[in-house]
Amino acid sequence: MHSEGGFFDRVPHPPEPEAPPPMPPWWQPPSGELPGRTVLDEILHRDRRLVVVLRELRRFSNGYEVRLGWMLRRDGLDRREWDDLLRRRMHEPPTSGSGGVQLGLLLADGAAVYPIGFDAVALDAAAASSSDPYSPKPPTLCANHSGGGGDEREYRGGFTGWIWAPDGLAAPTTLVLEWSDLGVPELRFELDAAHLNALPEPRAVWRDDEA
């Protein structure tokens, strides 16, 4: 004998979860765009053990992304030193100010832009002159690792800097980098008008996003 409906139909279903809020634009590039890009492959630092390269500059409708790569050789470190170096520094966000990778910007007007989350530079400090306390005043910078991999002899990785700048950037804008734990002093690379103007327009990924 069977009752109406299936046995498991009587189990109440949980309510549909609420949709997560959209990612704020200052946190990452828009997902629905193919950026205009310029390959730079400028070597910013090279020594016996480490090479740091500015790989690409990307343009989105509301900002720019810089992509950097690094290559590290073991170069005589014993296994424990090598493992400890990778564990402590390779996956630390480039905002700590504690000897790991540090990124920053120097704007054309001389203003300094530090990554949101850098030491005492909190989001509310970045938003001090904004009418919305939860939305920082552009331009802002978010710095993140973008993965890596290697073996017992060499390790490669990268990090990115997302520059939220809906009104664009005035030239020159200078990228500032330091990695004191690995002997990289403060370095500067100027993004001049030629770099910024050479970037193609971004394109919509989905046709329904096109104007």
N, C-alpha and C positions, 0 to 999 in steps of 0.2 A: 504494500500500500504506500502510495507516495502523496505527500502534501503538495499543495500548490507552491510553485517556485522551487528553486534549488536550496539544498541544505545550507550552503554558505551565503545565500542571498540574504539570510536573516542577520548576518554579521554587519553591524553598522560601520559604514565607511568613514574614515576621518575626513574632516573638511579639507577642501583644496587650500594649500598654503598660499599665503599672500605673495604676490610678485615682488621680488627684491627691488629696492629703489634703484634708479639708474646710476651708473658710475659717474661721479662728478667729473666735469671736463678737465679739471686741473690734475686729475690723478693719472690719466693715461690717454693715448691718442684715440680718436673715434674709431670704432671697430668697422664701420661701414665704408671705409675709404681705402683706396690704393694710393699711397703717398707718391708725390713727385720726389725723385731722389737723385742725388749726385754722389758718385763713388769718389772718395778722396784718397784713402789708403795712405795717409800722412803718418810717418813714424814720429811720434811725439817723444819717445824715450827708448834708448837701447843701451844695454850694458851687457856684462858677461852672462847674466842669468835671465834678465827680463826685457821684453819688448812690449811697448804699448803703442797701439795704432788707432788713429781716428779713421774709422772705416767709411761711414756714410753720414750724410746730412739728408734728412727727410722732411718734406713739407706736407702738412695737413691743412685743412680748412681753418683750423683754429690754433695752429701752433707748429712747432718744429720738434723733431727728434734727432738727437745725435747718437750714433752707435759707435762704441769703442770696443776694441778687442785687445787681448793680451796673451802672450805666450811666455811660459815660465819653464826653465830647465832646472833639473835637480842639481846638476853641477857640483857634485861632491858631497852633498848633504847625506848624512846617514838616514836610515829608514825612519827612525823616530822623528828626527828633525823635519824630514819631508812631509810625513803624515801630519805632524803638528801644524806645520805651515799651512797646508791645505785646509785642515779642519778649522783653524782659527780665523783665517783671513779670506779664503776664497769664497765663502758664502756669507760674509758679513755685509749687510747693506751699505752702499757707498754714501752713508749719511752719518756715520757714527762719530766722526771726528776723533777717533782713538788710534790713529796710525794706519787704518785701512784706507781704501780708495776714498778720495773726497773730490766731489765735483762742485763747481760753482760757475756763475756768470758775472761778467762785468759789462753793464749796459753802456750804450753810447754816451749817455749823460753822466757816467761815472758811478751810477748806483750799483751796489752789489746785490746779487740774488743768490741766496743759499737754498739748498734743497729743503723742502718741507720735512720736518723731523730732524734736521741737523742740530745736534746739541740742544740748546735752549730756543732754537728757532722753531716755534710751534705754529700750528695753523692759525690759532687766534692772534698771534703776533703778526702774521702775514696779512691778516684781515683787519688790522687795526683801523684802517681808513675806509673800510667797506661798509656799506649799509647793511649787508647780510653777514652776521658774525660767522656763518658756516661756509662762506665763499670767499676765498682769498682774492686779493687784488692782483690782476695780471700785470706783468708777466711773472709766472712762478716756475719752479723747477722741481721735478720729482726724479730721483735717481734710483735705479734698480739694477740688480744683476740680471743677466739674461742667459744663465746656464753656462755649462762648461763640461769638460771631460778630458781624460788623459790616461796615462799609465805611470809606471814607476820611474820614467825618465823625463817626461814632459807633460805639462798640463796647459790647456788652452781654455779661455773663457771670454766673457764679454760683459759689458754693462751699458746701460742706456741712460740718457737724460731726456725726459719729456719736458719741453718748454711750452707751457700754455700761454699763448700770446695771440688772442683773437684779433688784435689790431696789427699784428706783424711785429717785426723787430727792426729797429733802426740800425744802420751800419755805422761803425763797426760794433759788433757784439763779440766779446771775448770769452772763450771757454777756458776755465781755470781748472787744473787737475793737480792733485798731489797724492802720493802713496808713500808715506815716510817709512813704513815698516819694511818696504822693499827698496829703499834708497832712491825713490823718485822725488826730487825736489818740486817745488811749485812750478808748474809749466803753464804757458798761455798760448792759445791758438786763436788768431783773429779771424772771425767770420766777417769778411768785408762785403761790400755791395756786390762784387762779382760772384761770390759764393751764393748769396741770398737770391740774387736776380736770376741765376742760372737754373734754379729749381723749377721743374715743370709743375703745372697745376695738378692737384690731387684729383682722382676720379672716384665716382661712386661705385661701390661693389655691386649693389643691387639696382636694377633698373627703376624700381619704384622710389629710389632715393634721388634719382636725377630730377633736375628742375624741368 
